Every structure is written in structure tokens, then in C-alpha cells.
Amino acid sequence: MNSRTLGWNIAASIGYSFILTFITFIISAIVKFFYPPYALGISPFLLFSTSLGTAIVQLLILLALIAFAFPVRTKIAGIQLLSIRYLSLITSISYLFFSMLPYAIKTPYIQTFIGLVIAFNIINGIFSGSIASIIQK
């Protein structure tokens, strides 16, 4: 495993995880704006118990982002972008599980929740980047 490739995969995966968090939060805020009883959240799996509509919309957007990374028409471009495909797929799948981390610790302080969101994005990025580097070989 090349250490430079591993570092780039981890950095890209951390950034992509933050983008996924931002997108799922925006989607949740939009749904809450149009229908206030829904809960505001960033974890699609945990939202299944409180607001099914938000969870389904978030999962559909995650699937759309995964599909957006896959359509490459030419064979040469497809070979070059294969690692990015793996990276987006693994990061999106592990996001579903790591996004439950901020909800594992109940605290009245928003700073703790934001810190846990940052921590799970970094952990998700390290995990996903490492797995993508192993699969890429």
C-alpha cells in the first residue's frame, strides 16, 4: 500500500464525509421547514424511528451521490476514476453507521454534539480511506 495514496484517500474521504453531513443536515432542515413536526438530524438510520420521511429522503440523496460518482462513459476514464468510485461508495456506506455516534452520548450542550459530529467525520474518513486503499490494490 502506497502511503501517499493512503494519505490522499483519507483526506478525500474526510472531506466527502463532511460534505455528506452538510447535505443531510440541509435536507433535514428543508423537510423541517416545510413540515415542522419532523426531527432535525444527520443520521438516516436513527431518523427512521422519529421521522420516516426525512430518513427516506436522506437515503435517496445518499444513493444519488453514490450514483453520481459511477457514470463514466469511456474505459480509460473509468480505470482512472476507479479509486474515487470505491472511495465514495465506502464513505457513503460507513457514513450511515458512523453518523449514529453523536447520538450515542446524551448531553445538553451543543458544543459536545458538534465535537462528536467532527469526530465521527474524521473517524469515518480514516476508516473509509484506509479500506479504499486496501481495496484499490
Residue frames as a rotation matrix with the C-alpha (Angstrom) as fourth column:
MET 1
0.587 0.809 0.000 0.00
0.809 -0.587 0.000 0.00
0.000 0.000 -1.000 0.00
ASN 2
-0.310 -0.664 0.680 1.41
0.656 -0.667 -0.352 3.36
0.688 0.337 0.643 -1.04
SER 3
-0.373 0.136 -0.918 1.49
0.855 -0.333 -0.397 5.85
-0.360 -0.933 0.008 1.84
ARG 4
-0.951 0.033 -0.309 0.85
-0.131 -0.944 0.303 8.80
-0.281 0.328 0.902 -0.46
THR 5
-0.592 0.780 -0.204 -2.26
-0.080 0.194 0.978 7.16
0.802 0.595 -0.052 -1.90
LEU 6
-0.217 0.482 -0.849 -3.40
0.899 0.438 0.019 6.27
0.381 -0.759 -0.528 1.60
GLY 7
-0.672 -0.109 -0.733 -3.00
0.513 -0.782 -0.354 9.88
-0.534 -0.613 0.581 2.75
TRP 8
-0.917 0.350 -0.192 -4.88
-0.388 -0.669 0.634 11.27
0.094 0.656 0.749 -0.24
ASN 9
-0.415 0.799 -0.434 -7.67
0.262 0.562 0.785 8.73
0.871 0.212 -0.443 0.19
ILE 10
-0.302 0.279 -0.911 -8.03
0.953 0.069 -0.295 9.58
-0.019 -0.958 -0.287 3.87
ALA 11
-0.828 -0.050 -0.559 -8.05
0.133 -0.985 -0.109 13.33
-0.545 -0.164 0.822 3.20
ALA 12
-0.810 0.555 -0.192 -10.58
-0.377 -0.240 0.895 12.97
0.450 0.796 0.403 0.37
SER 13
-0.324 0.706 -0.630 -12.76
0.558 0.680 0.475 10.70
0.764 -0.198 -0.614 2.45
ILE 14
-0.528 0.114 -0.842 -12.78
0.756 -0.388 -0.527 13.11
-0.387 -0.915 0.118 5.41
GLY 15
-0.895 0.170 -0.413 -13.83
-0.290 -0.925 0.247 15.92
-0.340 0.341 0.876 3.08
TYR 16
-0.639 0.685 -0.350 -16.50
-0.194 0.297 0.935 13.79
0.744 0.665 -0.058 1.44
SER 17
-0.392 0.481 -0.784 -17.82
0.848 0.519 -0.106 12.77
0.357 -0.707 -0.611 4.85
PHE 18
-0.685 0.133 -0.716 -18.16
0.332 -0.818 -0.469 16.42
-0.648 -0.559 0.516 5.86
ILE 19
-0.853 0.399 -0.336 -19.96
-0.507 -0.484 0.713 17.11
0.122 0.779 0.615 2.58
LEU 20
-0.494 0.688 -0.532 -22.37
0.323 0.713 0.622 14.23
0.808 0.135 -0.574 3.26
THR 21
-0.475 0.285 -0.832 -23.02
0.859 -0.052 -0.509 15.60
-0.189 -0.957 -0.220 6.75
PHE 22
-0.826 0.130 -0.549 -23.70
-0.130 -0.991 -0.040 19.07
-0.549 0.038 0.835 5.39
ILE 23
-0.760 0.549 -0.347 -26.04
-0.406 0.017 0.914 17.75
0.508 0.835 0.210 2.69
THR 24
-0.397 0.643 -0.654 -28.01
0.644 0.704 0.301 15.53
0.654 -0.302 -0.694 5.08
PHE 25
-0.578 0.182 -0.796 -28.35
0.649 -0.489 -0.583 18.41
-0.495 -0.853 0.165 7.55
ILE 26
-0.866 0.261 -0.426 -29.59
-0.425 -0.833 0.353 20.75
-0.263 0.487 0.833 4.81
ILE 27
-0.616 0.667 -0.419 -32.11
-0.056 0.494 0.868 18.13
0.786 0.558 -0.267 3.66
SER 28
-0.389 0.448 -0.805 -33.31
0.891 0.405 -0.206 17.65
0.233 -0.797 -0.557 7.22
ALA 29
-0.721 0.085 -0.688 -33.64
0.264 -0.884 -0.386 21.43
-0.641 -0.460 0.614 7.67
ILE 30
-0.849 0.434 -0.300 -35.62
-0.482 -0.405 0.777 21.75
0.216 0.804 0.553 4.44
VAL 31
-0.417 0.718 -0.557 -38.01
0.390 0.695 0.604 18.97
0.821 0.034 -0.570 5.49
LYS 32
-0.430 0.226 -0.874 -38.37
0.882 -0.103 -0.461 20.57
-0.194 -0.969 -0.155 8.93
PHE 33
-0.920 0.080 -0.383 -39.09
-0.121 -0.989 0.086 23.95
-0.371 0.126 0.920 7.30
PHE 34
-0.630 0.702 -0.332 -41.97
-0.516 -0.059 0.855 22.51
0.580 0.710 0.400 5.27
TYR 35
0.426 0.759 -0.493 -43.24
-0.014 0.550 0.835 20.15
0.905 -0.348 0.245 7.95
PRO 36
0.011 -0.533 0.846 -42.19
-0.764 -0.550 -0.337 21.29
0.645 -0.643 -0.414 11.46
PRO 37
0.769 0.275 0.576 -43.05
-0.624 0.514 0.588 18.15
-0.135 -0.813 0.567 13.48
TYR 38
0.802 -0.514 -0.303 -40.16
0.279 0.772 -0.571 16.27
0.528 0.374 0.763 11.86
ALA 39
0.744 -0.609 -0.275 -36.94
0.278 -0.092 0.956 15.99
-0.608 -0.788 0.101 13.84
LEU 40
0.752 -0.611 -0.247 -33.76
-0.618 -0.522 -0.587 17.68
0.230 0.594 -0.771 12.73
GLY 41
0.579 -0.548 0.604 -30.96
-0.185 0.633 0.752 15.12
-0.794 -0.547 0.265 12.38
ILE 42
0.132 -0.651 -0.747 -27.98
-0.983 -0.185 -0.012 13.91
-0.130 0.736 -0.664 10.39
SER 43
-0.818 -0.424 0.389 -28.26
-0.414 0.903 0.112 10.15
-0.399 -0.069 -0.914 10.88
PRO 44
-0.364 0.723 -0.587 -30.60
-0.796 0.086 0.599 8.46
0.483 0.686 0.544 8.39
PHE 45
-0.506 0.163 -0.847 -30.78
0.238 0.970 0.045 5.21
0.829 -0.179 -0.530 10.39
LEU 46
-0.837 0.181 -0.517 -31.81
0.510 -0.084 -0.856 6.96
-0.199 -0.980 -0.022 13.60
LEU 47
-0.754 0.580 -0.309 -34.34
-0.598 -0.800 -0.041 9.13
-0.271 0.154 0.950 11.79
PHE 48
-0.650 0.539 -0.536 -36.29
-0.086 0.648 0.757 6.01
0.755 0.538 -0.375 10.79
SER 49
-0.518 0.449 -0.728 -37.69
0.833 0.459 -0.309 5.86
0.195 -0.767 -0.612 14.32
THR 50
-0.460 0.317 -0.830 -38.64
0.412 -0.752 -0.515 9.55
-0.787 -0.578 0.215 14.57
SER 51
0.264 0.540 -0.799 -39.29
-0.520 -0.618 -0.589 10.84
-0.812 0.571 0.117 11.06
LEU 52
0.145 -0.128 0.981 -39.53
0.486 0.873 0.042 8.28
-0.862 0.470 0.189 8.32
GLY 53
0.908 0.282 0.309 -39.91
0.402 -0.386 -0.830 10.83
-0.115 0.878 -0.464 5.53
THR 54
0.690 -0.716 -0.105 -36.67
-0.705 -0.698 0.126 12.62
-0.163 -0.013 -0.986 6.35
ALA 55
-0.005 -0.715 0.699 -34.78
-0.350 0.656 0.669 9.34
-0.937 -0.241 -0.254 6.59
ILE 56
0.391 0.211 0.896 -36.04
0.658 0.616 -0.432 8.14
-0.643 0.759 0.102 3.22
VAL 57
0.996 -0.037 0.079 -35.18
0.026 -0.736 -0.676 11.44
0.083 0.676 -0.732 1.55
GLN 58
0.427 -0.898 0.105 -31.69
-0.799 -0.321 0.508 11.38
-0.422 -0.301 -0.855 3.08
LEU 59
-0.025 -0.415 0.909 -31.10
0.070 0.907 0.416 7.81
-0.997 0.074 0.007 1.93
LEU 60
0.704 0.330 0.628 -32.27
0.633 0.109 -0.767 8.67
-0.322 0.938 -0.132 -1.59
ILE 61
0.896 -0.437 -0.081 -29.87
-0.440 -0.848 -0.295 11.62
0.060 0.300 -0.952 -1.71
LEU 62
0.111 -0.883 0.456 -27.01
-0.625 0.295 0.723 9.40
-0.773 -0.365 -0.519 -0.50
LEU 63
0.175 0.020 0.984 -27.85
0.521 0.847 -0.110 6.90
-0.836 0.532 0.137 -3.23
ALA 64
0.953 0.183 0.243 -27.91
0.303 -0.505 -0.809 9.72
-0.026 0.844 -0.536 -5.77
LEU 65
0.605 -0.795 -0.050 -24.47
-0.762 -0.595 0.255 10.89
-0.233 -0.116 -0.966 -4.63
ILE 66
-0.081 -0.596 0.799 -23.13
-0.141 0.800 0.583 7.34
-0.987 -0.065 -0.149 -4.96
ALA 67
0.462 0.338 0.820 -24.67
0.711 0.412 -0.570 7.05
-0.531 0.846 -0.050 -8.43
PHE 68
0.972 -0.118 -0.204 -23.16
-0.197 -0.881 -0.430 10.42
-0.130 0.458 -0.880 -9.37
ALA 69
0.166 -0.982 0.094 -19.66
-0.741 -0.061 0.668 9.02
-0.650 -0.181 -0.738 -8.80
PHE 70
-0.080 -0.206 0.975 -20.21
0.117 0.970 0.215 5.97
-0.990 0.131 -0.053 -11.02
PRO 71
0.779 0.451 0.436 -21.29
0.398 0.182 -0.899 7.03
-0.485 0.874 -0.038 -14.52
VAL 72
-0.092 -0.824 -0.559 -18.11
-0.498 -0.448 0.742 7.20
-0.862 0.347 -0.369 -16.60
ARG 73
0.785 0.557 -0.271 -18.54
-0.470 0.252 -0.846 6.56
-0.403 0.792 0.460 -20.30
THR 74
0.480 -0.660 -0.579 -15.01
-0.633 0.197 -0.749 5.84
0.608 0.725 -0.323 -21.51
LYS 75
0.817 -0.193 -0.544 -12.93
0.373 0.896 0.241 2.89
0.441 -0.400 0.804 -20.41
ILE 76
-0.227 -0.968 0.109 -9.77
0.560 -0.221 -0.798 4.95
0.797 -0.120 0.593 -19.84
ALA 77
-0.360 0.165 0.918 -11.54
-0.569 -0.819 -0.076 7.45
0.740 -0.550 0.388 -17.60
GLY 78
0.717 0.696 -0.033 -13.28
-0.437 0.486 0.756 4.60
0.543 -0.528 0.653 -15.80
ILE 79
0.429 -0.658 -0.619 -9.97
0.668 0.693 -0.273 2.96
0.608 -0.296 0.736 -14.90
GLN 80
-0.563 -0.704 0.433 -8.52
0.270 -0.652 -0.708 6.24
0.781 -0.281 0.557 -13.64
LEU 81
-0.342 0.520 0.783 -11.57
-0.751 -0.652 0.105 7.03
0.566 -0.552 0.613 -11.51
LEU 82
0.134 0.403 -0.905 -12.00
0.125 0.899 0.419 3.55
0.983 -0.169 0.070 -10.06
SER 83
-0.641 -0.428 -0.636 -10.42
0.664 0.106 -0.740 4.53
0.385 -0.897 0.216 -6.74
ILE 84
-0.902 0.373 0.218 -12.76
-0.421 -0.873 -0.247 7.52
0.098 -0.314 0.944 -6.45
ARG 85
-0.032 0.918 -0.396 -15.73
-0.525 0.322 0.788 5.25
0.850 0.234 0.472 -7.06
TYR 86
-0.045 -0.063 -0.997 -14.65
0.599 0.797 -0.077 2.92
0.800 -0.600 0.002 -4.27
LEU 87
-0.903 -0.390 -0.179 -13.95
0.380 -0.536 -0.753 5.88
0.198 -0.749 0.633 -2.01
SER 88
-0.640 0.723 0.260 -17.38
-0.696 -0.689 0.201 7.45
0.324 -0.052 0.944 -2.48
LEU 89
0.167 0.719 -0.675 -19.16
-0.249 0.693 0.677 4.11
0.954 0.055 0.295 -2.08
ILE 90
-0.189 -0.315 -0.930 -17.31
0.731 0.586 -0.348 3.10
0.655 -0.746 0.120 1.09
THR 91
-0.981 -0.184 0.057 -17.55
0.110 -0.778 -0.618 6.58
0.158 -0.600 0.784 2.62
SER 92
-0.388 0.909 0.150 -21.30
-0.733 -0.403 0.548 6.74
0.559 0.103 0.823 1.99
ILE 93
0.280 0.490 -0.826 -21.95
0.076 0.846 0.528 3.29
0.957 -0.210 0.200 3.43
SER 94
-0.376 -0.478 -0.794 -19.80
0.815 0.237 -0.529 3.84
0.441 -0.846 0.301 6.51
TYR 95
-0.854 0.150 0.499 -21.41
-0.246 -0.960 -0.132 7.28
0.459 -0.236 0.857 6.95
LEU 96
0.125 0.982 -0.139 -24.70
-0.341 0.174 0.924 5.52
0.932 -0.068 0.357 7.67
PHE 97
0.457 0.013 -0.889 -23.15
0.641 0.689 0.339 3.76
0.617 -0.725 0.306 10.66
PHE 98
-0.539 -0.764 -0.356 -20.71
0.811 -0.355 -0.465 6.38
0.229 -0.539 0.811 11.96
SER 99
-0.559 0.367 0.743 -23.37
-0.121 -0.923 0.365 9.11
0.820 0.114 0.560 11.84
MET 100
0.537 0.768 -0.349 -25.03
0.234 0.262 0.936 7.49
0.810 -0.585 -0.039 14.85
LEU 101
-0.269 -0.777 -0.569 -22.04
0.807 0.141 -0.574 8.38
0.526 -0.614 0.589 17.06
PRO 102
-0.813 -0.083 0.577 -23.18
-0.148 -0.928 -0.342 11.90
0.564 -0.364 0.742 18.08
TYR 103
0.149 0.961 0.232 -26.47
-0.673 -0.073 0.736 10.47
0.725 -0.266 0.636 19.31
ALA 104
0.139 -0.168 -0.976 -24.75
0.416 0.904 -0.096 7.85
0.899 -0.393 0.196 21.49
ILE 105
-0.683 -0.412 -0.604 -23.85
0.724 -0.267 -0.636 10.43
0.101 -0.871 0.480 24.13
LYS 106
0.385 0.880 0.277 -26.74
0.727 -0.474 0.497 12.44
0.569 0.010 -0.823 25.56
THR 107
-0.542 -0.549 -0.637 -25.71
0.804 -0.559 -0.203 15.92
-0.245 -0.622 0.744 26.66
PRO 108
0.530 0.802 -0.276 -27.49
0.688 -0.597 -0.413 19.26
-0.496 0.029 -0.868 26.89
TYR 109
0.099 -0.597 -0.796 -24.52
-0.159 -0.799 0.580 21.09
-0.982 0.069 -0.174 25.37
ILE 110
0.957 0.281 -0.074 -24.49
-0.090 0.045 -0.995 21.77
-0.276 0.959 0.069 21.63
GLN 111
0.304 -0.924 -0.234 -20.69
-0.953 -0.298 -0.061 22.08
-0.013 0.242 -0.970 21.68
THR 112
-0.347 -0.391 0.853 -20.38
-0.468 0.860 0.204 18.41
-0.813 -0.328 -0.481 22.61
PHE 113
0.523 0.624 0.581 -22.70
0.244 0.543 -0.803 17.39
-0.817 0.562 0.132 19.79
ILE 114
0.898 -0.239 -0.369 -20.74
-0.439 -0.482 -0.758 19.47
0.004 0.843 -0.538 17.26
GLY 115
-0.069 -0.976 0.207 -17.49
-0.962 0.120 0.246 17.99
-0.265 -0.182 -0.947 18.53
LEU 116
-0.171 0.085 0.982 -18.89
-0.085 0.991 -0.101 14.48
-0.981 -0.101 -0.163 18.12
VAL 117
0.880 0.468 0.080 -20.02
0.073 0.032 -0.997 15.33
-0.469 0.883 -0.006 14.58
ILE 118
0.522 -0.777 -0.353 -16.50
-0.844 -0.409 -0.348 16.48
0.126 0.479 -0.869 13.74
ALA 119
-0.308 -0.666 0.679 -15.05
-0.757 0.604 0.249 13.36
-0.576 -0.437 -0.690 15.41
PHE 120
0.236 0.419 0.877 -17.28
0.131 0.880 -0.456 10.92
-0.963 0.222 0.153 13.54
ASN 121
0.964 0.061 -0.258 -16.46
-0.234 -0.263 -0.936 12.60
-0.125 0.963 -0.240 10.23
ILE 122
0.126 -0.988 -0.086 -12.73
-0.990 -0.119 -0.075 12.24
0.064 0.095 -0.993 10.91
ILE 123
-0.342 -0.199 0.918 -13.14
-0.446 0.895 0.028 8.62
-0.827 -0.400 -0.394 12.07
ASN 124
0.652 0.647 0.395 -15.31
0.105 0.439 -0.892 7.88
-0.751 0.623 0.219 9.03
GLY 125
0.797 -0.391 -0.460 -12.70
-0.599 -0.424 -0.679 9.43
0.070 0.817 -0.572 6.75
ILE 126
-0.245 -0.930 0.272 -9.83
-0.944 0.293 0.151 7.46
-0.221 -0.220 -0.950 8.26
PHE 127
-0.149 0.275 0.950 -11.80
-0.141 0.945 -0.295 4.22
-0.979 -0.178 -0.102 8.12
SER 128
0.801 0.577 0.159 -13.12
0.086 0.151 -0.985 4.74
-0.593 0.802 0.072 4.59
GLY 129
0.603 -0.649 -0.464 -9.82
-0.795 -0.443 -0.414 5.99
0.063 0.619 -0.783 3.19
SER 130
-0.382 -0.759 0.527 -7.97
-0.784 0.568 0.250 3.01
-0.489 -0.318 -0.812 4.65
ILE 131
0.067 0.493 0.867 -10.49
0.118 0.859 -0.498 0.49
-0.991 0.136 0.000 3.32
ALA 132
0.934 0.282 -0.221 -10.48
-0.154 -0.241 -0.958 2.14
-0.323 0.929 -0.181 -0.12
SER 133
0.202 -0.938 -0.282 -6.67
-0.979 -0.200 -0.039 2.00
-0.020 0.284 -0.959 -0.21
ILE 134
-0.448 -0.320 0.835 -6.73
-0.421 0.899 0.118 -1.70
-0.788 -0.299 -0.538 0.70
ILE 135
0.418 0.706 0.572 -9.36
0.254 0.513 -0.820 -2.48
-0.872 0.488 0.036 -1.94
GLN 136
0.748 -0.118 -0.653 -7.56
-0.575 -0.607 -0.549 -0.42
-0.331 0.786 -0.522 -4.57
LYS 137
-0.286 -0.948 0.139 -4.59
-0.746 0.311 0.588 -2.80
-0.601 0.065 -0.797 -4.62
